Amino acid sequence: MPQHSTVDRALAAALATDTGTPGGKDLDSALDTAASLLAADSTSDAELARRGEEFVRRAWQYGWQPADVARAVRGRLGEDHLRIAARLIVSETRRYGTALPHRWPEQLRRLAAEEKAATAPAPSRFAQATTVLELYRLLTGLPRIEPAGPVPGQAPAVPVAGEPKTFARIRALLAKAEATPYPEEAEALSTKAQELMARHSVDEALLAARRPAADEPAVCRIGVDAPYETAKAVLLDAVATANGCRAVWNSSLGFTTVVGFESDLDAVELLYTSLLVQAHSAMSRSEGEARKAGRKRTRTFRQSFLAAYAQHIGDRLRAVAHEVAAEQSSLLPVLAGREVAVTDRMEQMFPETVTTRVRGVTDAAGWHRGTEAADRAALRPGRAEVSGGTGRPAR
């Protein structure tokens, strides 16, 4: 068919791996040529979209999930590319109906909402074709990564009941903690939320002990965005370990893989997001106070703030963990068994890991303010085994 010929020629030119010159001029020229071919042939649109869905499907086979692809597009390209990627992803996954892995429906809902909210004016056919081809270059260049669950359509979806009532209460408490301007109230709300998480995890462990064959460690990925991504990864590691999970940060791809039991993974996503919101709110308040006093806060202040926040949150989480363990001493064998299962799964997925340390912690005021913010957040324990460790500020 004619449109196939146009698309084949355009993709052959745009996706060629041999760039010719070091500056990439040949690659840019090839992209312009390919975009011109597509712009001149309106009958190629449907076939071009179908090819895009094939590239998305290959990403699933390579271990990527919808949120992972969106994160890569947002980080390396632009909003126009993300809008097209969202459309392709939502369209491609319709073929599976309800046979989607756990967490995919929520990821797809967010992508669909982003696409619907886009208000950019319609570009010219040449500009649109260029954007599509740039996106396809990225999609076809995605590397294989460790799977974080089954591929859609090839395995039954994990049966998941509605959100537990406990989680609804936790969400409400954390939302109030994020919104209140009063540090003491934020601490009390956060502490109560973490207590509920800890007890919910214990309840899940009891249930698992009664039906061990049905409960195995699962995997999820959580984005860790720049700037100050190392400190954020340390914070996420502390939260993950506090909730009986293990975390491995992939700095080049901008996400952390978290291994744990399903309910614990939900708790990690929930708490990490809330803590990050509270950290940024506290940092903004500190910078506002500094500006009023005639002082300028810098990148080193923010880096030191978040590093201190992450480390001190980990310290507080460890303290809460000891309290929970003391109260539930009869459950120690069950909890230890779950920890072994999680560690085994993590080591199977990542046989080689290295420890990352936060560097550039040189602002004593930032460290002090970050520690104060962590004191006002409060939570439960953690061992930063994979991405943990920070340095004290240099004087």
Contacts in CASP RR format, 6 or more apart in sequence:
PFRMAT RR
TARGET T0000
AUTHOR 0000-0000-0000
METHOD contacts of the structure
MODEL  1
MPQHSTVDRALAAALATDTGTPGGKDLDSALDTAASLLAADSTSDAELAR
RGEEFVRRAWQYGWQPADVARAVRGRLGEDHLRIAARLIVSETRRYGTAL
PHRWPEQLRRLAAEEKAATAPAPSRFAQATTVLELYRLLTGLPRIEPAGP
VPGQAPAVPVAGEPKTFARIRALLAKAEATPYPEEAEALSTKAQELMARH
SVDEALLAARRPAADEPAVCRIGVDAPYETAKAVLLDAVATANGCRAVWN
SSLGFTTVVGFESDLDAVELLYTSLLVQAHSAMSRSEGEARKAGRKRTRT
FRQSFLAAYAQHIGDRLRAVAHEVAAEQSSLLPVLAGREVAVTDRMEQMF
PETVTTRVRGVTDAAGWHRGTEAADRAALRPGRAEVSGGTGRPAR
1 47 0 8 1.000
2 41 0 8 1.000
2 43 0 8 1.000
3 41 0 8 1.000
3 43 0 8 1.000
3 44 0 8 1.000
3 46 0 8 1.000
3 47 0 8 1.000
4 47 0 8 1.000
6 37 0 8 1.000
6 38 0 8 1.000
6 41 0 8 1.000
6 43 0 8 1.000
6 44 0 8 1.000
6 47 0 8 1.000
7 38 0 8 1.000
7 44 0 8 1.000
7 47 0 8 1.000
7 48 0 8 1.000
7 51 0 8 1.000
9 34 0 8 1.000
9 37 0 8 1.000
10 34 0 8 1.000
10 35 0 8 1.000
10 37 0 8 1.000
10 38 0 8 1.000
10 44 0 8 1.000
10 48 0 8 1.000
10 129 0 8 1.000
10 133 0 8 1.000
11 34 0 8 1.000
11 51 0 8 1.000
11 133 0 8 1.000
11 136 0 8 1.000
13 30 0 8 1.000
13 31 0 8 1.000
13 33 0 8 1.000
13 34 0 8 1.000
13 37 0 8 1.000
14 30 0 8 1.000
14 31 0 8 1.000
14 34 0 8 1.000
14 35 0 8 1.000
14 133 0 8 1.000
14 136 0 8 1.000
14 137 0 8 1.000
15 133 0 8 1.000
15 136 0 8 1.000
15 137 0 8 1.000
15 140 0 8 1.000
16 27 0 8 1.000
16 30 0 8 1.000
18 26 0 8 1.000
19 26 0 8 1.000
19 27 0 8 1.000
20 26 0 8 1.000
20 27 0 8 1.000
31 130 0 8 1.000
31 133 0 8 1.000
31 134 0 8 1.000
32 130 0 8 1.000
34 129 0 8 1.000
34 133 0 8 1.000
35 126 0 8 1.000
35 129 0 8 1.000
35 130 0 8 1.000
35 133 0 8 1.000
36 126 0 8 1.000
36 129 0 8 1.000
37 44 0 8 1.000
38 44 0 8 1.000
38 48 0 8 1.000
38 125 0 8 1.000
38 129 0 8 1.000
38 132 0 8 1.000
38 133 0 8 1.000
39 124 0 8 1.000
39 125 0 8 1.000
39 126 0 8 1.000
39 128 0 8 1.000
39 129 0 8 1.000
42 125 0 8 1.000
48 129 0 8 1.000
48 132 0 8 1.000
49 88 0 8 1.000
49 91 0 8 1.000
51 136 0 8 1.000
52 88 0 8 1.000
52 136 0 8 1.000
52 139 0 8 1.000
53 88 0 8 1.000
53 91 0 8 1.000
53 92 0 8 1.000
55 88 0 8 1.000
55 136 0 8 1.000
55 139 0 8 1.000
55 140 0 8 1.000
56 69 0 8 1.000
56 85 0 8 1.000
56 88 0 8 1.000
56 89 0 8 1.000
56 92 0 8 1.000
56 139 0 8 1.000
57 92 0 8 1.000
58 139 0 8 1.000
58 140 0 8 1.000
59 68 0 8 1.000
59 69 0 8 1.000
59 139 0 8 1.000
59 142 0 8 1.000
60 151 0 8 1.000
60 152 0 8 1.000
61 151 0 8 1.000
62 142 0 8 1.000
62 143 0 8 1.000
62 144 0 8 1.000
62 145 0 8 1.000
63 144 0 8 1.000
63 145 0 8 1.000
63 146 0 8 1.000
63 147 0 8 1.000
63 148 0 8 1.000
63 151 0 8 1.000
64 72 0 8 1.000
64 142 0 8 1.000
64 145 0 8 1.000
65 101 0 8 1.000
65 103 0 8 1.000
65 104 0 8 1.000
65 107 0 8 1.000
65 148 0 8 1.000
65 221 0 8 1.000
66 89 0 8 1.000
66 93 0 8 1.000
66 104 0 8 1.000
66 107 0 8 1.000
66 108 0 8 1.000
66 111 0 8 1.000
67 107 0 8 1.000
67 110 0 8 1.000
67 111 0 8 1.000
67 221 0 8 1.000
67 223 0 8 1.000
68 145 0 8 1.000
68 221 0 8 1.000
68 253 0 8 1.000
68 255 0 8 1.000
69 85 0 8 1.000
69 89 0 8 1.000
69 139 0 8 1.000
69 142 0 8 1.000
70 82 0 8 1.000
70 85 0 8 1.000
70 86 0 8 1.000
70 89 0 8 1.000
70 107 0 8 1.000
70 111 0 8 1.000
70 114 0 8 1.000
71 223 0 8 1.000
71 254 0 8 1.000
71 255 0 8 1.000
72 138 0 8 1.000
72 142 0 8 1.000
72 253 0 8 1.000
73 81 0 8 1.000
73 82 0 8 1.000
73 85 0 8 1.000
73 135 0 8 1.000
73 138 0 8 1.000
74 82 0 8 1.000
76 138 0 8 1.000
77 134 0 8 1.000
77 135 0 8 1.000
77 138 0 8 1.000
79 118 0 8 1.000
79 120 0 8 1.000
80 120 0 8 1.000
80 123 0 8 1.000
80 131 0 8 1.000
81 131 0 8 1.000
81 134 0 8 1.000
81 135 0 8 1.000
81 138 0 8 1.000
82 114 0 8 1.000
83 114 0 8 1.000
83 115 0 8 1.000
83 118 0 8 1.000
83 120 0 8 1.000
84 131 0 8 1.000
84 132 0 8 1.000
84 135 0 8 1.000
85 135 0 8 1.000
85 139 0 8 1.000
86 111 0 8 1.000
86 112 0 8 1.000
86 114 0 8 1.000
86 115 0 8 1.000
87 115 0 8 1.000
89 108 0 8 1.000
89 111 0 8 1.000
90 108 0 8 1.000
90 111 0 8 1.000
90 112 0 8 1.000
90 115 0 8 1.000
93 100 0 8 1.000
93 104 0 8 1.000
93 108 0 8 1.000
93 152 0 8 1.000
96 152 0 8 1.000
96 153 0 8 1.000
98 157 0 8 1.000
99 152 0 8 1.000
99 153 0 8 1.000
99 156 0 8 1.000
99 157 0 8 1.000
100 108 0 8 1.000
100 152 0 8 1.000
100 153 0 8 1.000
100 157 0 8 1.000
101 149 0 8 1.000
101 150 0 8 1.000
101 151 0 8 1.000
101 152 0 8 1.000
101 155 0 8 1.000
101 157 0 8 1.000
101 158 0 8 1.000
102 157 0 8 1.000
102 158 0 8 1.000
102 160 0 8 1.000
102 218 0 8 1.000
102 262 0 8 1.000
103 220 0 8 1.000
104 152 0 8 1.000
122 128 0 8 1.000
123 131 0 8 1.000
145 250 0 8 1.000
145 253 0 8 1.000
146 219 0 8 1.000
146 257 0 8 1.000
146 349 0 8 1.000
146 350 0 8 1.000
147 219 0 8 1.000
148 219 0 8 1.000
148 220 0 8 1.000
148 221 0 8 1.000
148 257 0 8 1.000
149 218 0 8 1.000
149 219 0 8 1.000
150 156 0 8 1.000
158 218 0 8 1.000
158 262 0 8 1.000
160 262 0 8 1.000
164 200 0 8 1.000
164 263 0 8 1.000
166 196 0 8 1.000
166 199 0 8 1.000
166 200 0 8 1.000
167 200 0 8 1.000
167 266 0 8 1.000
167 267 0 8 1.000
167 270 0 8 1.000
169 196 0 8 1.000
170 193 0 8 1.000
170 196 0 8 1.000
170 197 0 8 1.000
170 200 0 8 1.000
170 267 0 8 1.000
170 270 0 8 1.000
171 270 0 8 1.000
173 189 0 8 1.000
173 190 0 8 1.000
173 192 0 8 1.000
173 193 0 8 1.000
173 196 0 8 1.000
174 189 0 8 1.000
174 190 0 8 1.000
174 193 0 8 1.000
174 270 0 8 1.000
174 271 0 8 1.000
174 274 0 8 1.000
175 274 0 8 1.000
176 185 0 8 1.000
176 189 0 8 1.000
177 185 0 8 1.000
177 186 0 8 1.000
177 189 0 8 1.000
177 190 0 8 1.000
177 193 0 8 1.000
177 274 0 8 1.000
177 278 0 8 1.000
177 377 0 8 1.000
178 186 0 8 1.000
178 274 0 8 1.000
178 277 0 8 1.000
178 278 0 8 1.000
178 281 0 8 1.000
180 186 0 8 1.000
180 189 0 8 1.000
183 376 0 8 1.000
184 376 0 8 1.000
186 278 0 8 1.000
186 376 0 8 1.000
186 377 0 8 1.000
187 375 0 8 1.000
187 376 0 8 1.000
187 377 0 8 1.000
187 378 0 8 1.000
190 274 0 8 1.000
190 278 0 8 1.000
190 377 0 8 1.000
190 378 0 8 1.000
190 379 0 8 1.000
191 378 0 8 1.000
191 379 0 8 1.000
193 271 0 8 1.000
193 274 0 8 1.000
194 242 0 8 1.000
194 271 0 8 1.000
194 317 0 8 1.000
194 320 0 8 1.000
194 378 0 8 1.000
194 379 0 8 1.000
194 380 0 8 1.000
195 320 0 8 1.000
195 380 0 8 1.000
197 243 0 8 1.000
197 267 0 8 1.000
197 270 0 8 1.000
197 271 0 8 1.000
197 380 0 8 1.000
198 320 0 8 1.000
198 321 0 8 1.000
198 324 0 8 1.000
198 380 0 8 1.000
199 324 0 8 1.000
200 263 0 8 1.000
200 267 0 8 1.000
201 243 0 8 1.000
201 244 0 8 1.000
201 263 0 8 1.000
201 264 0 8 1.000
201 267 0 8 1.000
202 324 0 8 1.000
202 328 0 8 1.000
202 331 0 8 1.000
202 335 0 8 1.000
204 261 0 8 1.000
204 263 0 8 1.000
204 264 0 8 1.000
205 331 0 8 1.000
205 334 0 8 1.000
205 335 0 8 1.000
205 338 0 8 1.000
206 331 0 8 1.000
206 334 0 8 1.000
207 215 0 8 1.000
208 214 0 8 1.000
208 215 0 8 1.000
208 261 0 8 1.000
208 334 0 8 1.000
208 338 0 8 1.000
209 334 0 8 1.000
215 261 0 8 1.000
216 261 0 8 1.000
216 341 0 8 1.000
216 345 0 8 1.000
217 259 0 8 1.000
217 260 0 8 1.000
217 261 0 8 1.000
217 341 0 8 1.000
217 342 0 8 1.000
217 345 0 8 1.000
218 259 0 8 1.000
218 260 0 8 1.000
218 261 0 8 1.000
218 262 0 8 1.000
218 265 0 8 1.000
219 257 0 8 1.000
219 258 0 8 1.000
219 259 0 8 1.000
219 260 0 8 1.000
219 265 0 8 1.000
219 345 0 8 1.000
219 349 0 8 1.000
220 257 0 8 1.000
220 258 0 8 1.000
220 265 0 8 1.000
220 268 0 8 1.000
220 269 0 8 1.000
221 255 0 8 1.000
221 256 0 8 1.000
221 257 0 8 1.000
221 258 0 8 1.000
222 236 0 8 1.000
222 255 0 8 1.000
222 256 0 8 1.000
222 258 0 8 1.000
222 268 0 8 1.000
222 269 0 8 1.000
222 272 0 8 1.000
223 254 0 8 1.000
223 255 0 8 1.000
223 256 0 8 1.000
224 232 0 8 1.000
224 233 0 8 1.000
224 236 0 8 1.000
224 249 0 8 1.000
224 254 0 8 1.000
224 255 0 8 1.000
224 256 0 8 1.000
225 232 0 8 1.000
225 254 0 8 1.000
227 299 0 8 1.000
227 302 0 8 1.000
228 302 0 8 1.000
228 303 0 8 1.000
228 306 0 8 1.000
229 251 0 8 1.000
229 254 0 8 1.000
230 251 0 8 1.000
230 307 0 8 1.000
230 356 0 8 1.000
230 357 0 8 1.000
230 358 0 8 1.000
230 359 0 8 1.000
231 303 0 8 1.000
231 306 0 8 1.000
231 307 0 8 1.000
231 309 0 8 1.000
231 310 0 8 1.000
231 358 0 8 1.000
231 390 0 8 1.000
232 276 0 8 1.000
232 306 0 8 1.000
232 310 0 8 1.000
233 247 0 8 1.000
233 249 0 8 1.000
233 251 0 8 1.000
233 256 0 8 1.000
233 356 0 8 1.000
233 387 0 8 1.000
233 388 0 8 1.000
234 307 0 8 1.000
234 310 0 8 1.000
234 311 0 8 1.000
234 356 0 8 1.000
234 358 0 8 1.000
234 384 0 8 1.000
234 387 0 8 1.000
234 388 0 8 1.000
234 389 0 8 1.000
234 390 0 8 1.000
235 272 0 8 1.000
235 275 0 8 1.000
235 276 0 8 1.000
235 279 0 8 1.000
235 306 0 8 1.000
235 309 0 8 1.000
235 310 0 8 1.000
235 313 0 8 1.000
236 247 0 8 1.000
236 249 0 8 1.000
236 256 0 8 1.000
236 258 0 8 1.000
236 268 0 8 1.000
236 272 0 8 1.000
236 387 0 8 1.000
237 247 0 8 1.000
237 249 0 8 1.000
237 256 0 8 1.000
237 384 0 8 1.000
237 385 0 8 1.000
237 386 0 8 1.000
237 387 0 8 1.000
237 388 0 8 1.000
238 310 0 8 1.000
238 313 0 8 1.000
238 314 0 8 1.000
238 317 0 8 1.000
238 382 0 8 1.000
238 384 0 8 1.000
238 388 0 8 1.000
239 268 0 8 1.000
239 271 0 8 1.000
239 272 0 8 1.000
239 275 0 8 1.000
239 313 0 8 1.000
239 317 0 8 1.000
239 379 0 8 1.000
240 246 0 8 1.000
240 247 0 8 1.000
240 256 0 8 1.000
240 258 0 8 1.000
240 268 0 8 1.000
240 272 0 8 1.000
241 247 0 8 1.000
241 317 0 8 1.000
241 381 0 8 1.000
241 382 0 8 1.000
241 383 0 8 1.000
241 384 0 8 1.000
241 385 0 8 1.000
242 314 0 8 1.000
242 317 0 8 1.000
242 318 0 8 1.000
242 320 0 8 1.000
242 321 0 8 1.000
242 379 0 8 1.000
242 380 0 8 1.000
242 381 0 8 1.000
242 382 0 8 1.000
243 264 0 8 1.000
243 267 0 8 1.000
243 268 0 8 1.000
243 271 0 8 1.000
243 380 0 8 1.000
244 260 0 8 1.000
244 261 0 8 1.000
244 264 0 8 1.000
244 338 0 8 1.000
244 339 0 8 1.000
244 342 0 8 1.000
245 258 0 8 1.000
245 259 0 8 1.000
245 260 0 8 1.000
245 261 0 8 1.000
245 264 0 8 1.000
245 265 0 8 1.000
245 268 0 8 1.000
245 342 0 8 1.000
246 258 0 8 1.000
246 259 0 8 1.000
246 260 0 8 1.000
246 342 0 8 1.000
246 343 0 8 1.000
246 346 0 8 1.000
246 385 0 8 1.000
246 386 0 8 1.000
247 256 0 8 1.000
247 257 0 8 1.000
247 258 0 8 1.000
247 259 0 8 1.000
247 386 0 8 1.000
247 387 0 8 1.000
248 256 0 8 1.000
248 257 0 8 1.000
248 259 0 8 1.000
248 346 0 8 1.000
248 349 0 8 1.000
248 350 0 8 1.000
248 353 0 8 1.000
248 386 0 8 1.000
248 387 0 8 1.000
249 255 0 8 1.000
249 256 0 8 1.000
249 356 0 8 1.000
249 386 0 8 1.000
249 387 0 8 1.000
250 256 0 8 1.000
250 257 0 8 1.000
251 356 0 8 1.000
256 387 0 8 1.000
257 349 0 8 1.000
257 350 0 8 1.000
258 265 0 8 1.000
258 268 0 8 1.000
259 342 0 8 1.000
259 345 0 8 1.000
259 346 0 8 1.000
259 349 0 8 1.000
260 342 0 8 1.000
260 345 0 8 1.000
261 338 0 8 1.000
261 342 0 8 1.000
271 379 0 8 1.000
275 313 0 8 1.000
275 377 0 8 1.000
275 379 0 8 1.000
278 373 0 8 1.000
278 376 0 8 1.000
278 377 0 8 1.000
279 305 0 8 1.000
279 306 0 8 1.000
279 309 0 8 1.000
279 370 0 8 1.000
279 373 0 8 1.000
279 377 0 8 1.000
282 309 0 8 1.000
282 369 0 8 1.000
282 370 0 8 1.000
282 372 0 8 1.000
282 373 0 8 1.000
282 376 0 8 1.000
283 302 0 8 1.000
283 305 0 8 1.000
283 306 0 8 1.000
283 369 0 8 1.000
283 370 0 8 1.000
283 373 0 8 1.000
286 297 0 8 1.000
286 305 0 8 1.000
286 366 0 8 1.000
286 369 0 8 1.000
286 370 0 8 1.000
286 373 0 8 1.000
287 297 0 8 1.000
287 301 0 8 1.000
288 297 0 8 1.000
290 296 0 8 1.000
290 297 0 8 1.000
290 301 0 8 1.000
290 365 0 8 1.000
291 297 0 8 1.000
298 363 0 8 1.000
300 360 0 8 1.000
300 362 0 8 1.000
300 363 0 8 1.000
301 363 0 8 1.000
301 365 0 8 1.000
301 366 0 8 1.000
301 369 0 8 1.000
302 366 0 8 1.000
303 358 0 8 1.000
303 360 0 8 1.000
303 361 0 8 1.000
303 363 0 8 1.000
304 360 0 8 1.000
304 361 0 8 1.000
304 362 0 8 1.000
304 363 0 8 1.000
304 364 0 8 1.000
304 365 0 8 1.000
304 366 0 8 1.000
304 367 0 8 1.000
304 370 0 8 1.000
304 393 0 8 1.000
305 363 0 8 1.000
305 366 0 8 1.000
305 367 0 8 1.000
305 369 0 8 1.000
305 370 0 8 1.000
305 373 0 8 1.000
306 370 0 8 1.000
307 358 0 8 1.000
307 360 0 8 1.000
307 361 0 8 1.000
307 367 0 8 1.000
307 390 0 8 1.000
307 391 0 8 1.000
308 361 0 8 1.000
308 366 0 8 1.000
308 367 0 8 1.000
308 368 0 8 1.000
308 369 0 8 1.000
308 370 0 8 1.000
308 371 0 8 1.000
308 374 0 8 1.000
308 390 0 8 1.000
308 393 0 8 1.000
309 370 0 8 1.000
309 371 0 8 1.000
309 373 0 8 1.000
309 374 0 8 1.000
309 377 0 8 1.000
310 358 0 8 1.000
310 374 0 8 1.000
310 390 0 8 1.000
311 374 0 8 1.000
311 389 0 8 1.000
311 390 0 8 1.000
311 391 0 8 1.000
312 370 0 8 1.000
312 371 0 8 1.000
312 374 0 8 1.000
312 375 0 8 1.000
313 374 0 8 1.000
313 377 0 8 1.000
313 379 0 8 1.000
314 379 0 8 1.000
314 381 0 8 1.000
314 382 0 8 1.000
314 384 0 8 1.000
315 374 0 8 1.000
316 374 0 8 1.000
316 375 0 8 1.000
316 377 0 8 1.000
316 378 0 8 1.000
316 379 0 8 1.000
316 380 0 8 1.000
317 379 0 8 1.000
317 380 0 8 1.000
317 381 0 8 1.000
317 382 0 8 1.000
318 381 0 8 1.000
318 382 0 8 1.000
318 383 0 8 1.000
319 381 0 8 1.000
320 378 0 8 1.000
320 379 0 8 1.000
320 380 0 8 1.000
320 381 0 8 1.000
321 380 0 8 1.000
321 381 0 8 1.000
321 382 0 8 1.000
322 381 0 8 1.000
324 380 0 8 1.000
324 381 0 8 1.000
325 332 0 8 1.000
325 335 0 8 1.000
328 335 0 8 1.000
353 386 0 8 1.000
355 385 0 8 1.000
355 386 0 8 1.000
355 387 0 8 1.000
355 388 0 8 1.000
355 389 0 8 1.000
356 386 0 8 1.000
356 387 0 8 1.000
356 388 0 8 1.000
356 389 0 8 1.000
357 388 0 8 1.000
357 389 0 8 1.000
357 390 0 8 1.000
357 391 0 8 1.000
358 389 0 8 1.000
358 390 0 8 1.000
358 391 0 8 1.000
361 367 0 8 1.000
361 390 0 8 1.000
361 391 0 8 1.000
361 392 0 8 1.000
361 393 0 8 1.000
361 394 0 8 1.000
362 393 0 8 1.000
362 394 0 8 1.000
363 393 0 8 1.000
364 393 0 8 1.000
364 395 0 8 1.000
366 393 0 8 1.000
367 392 0 8 1.000
367 393 0 8 1.000
END
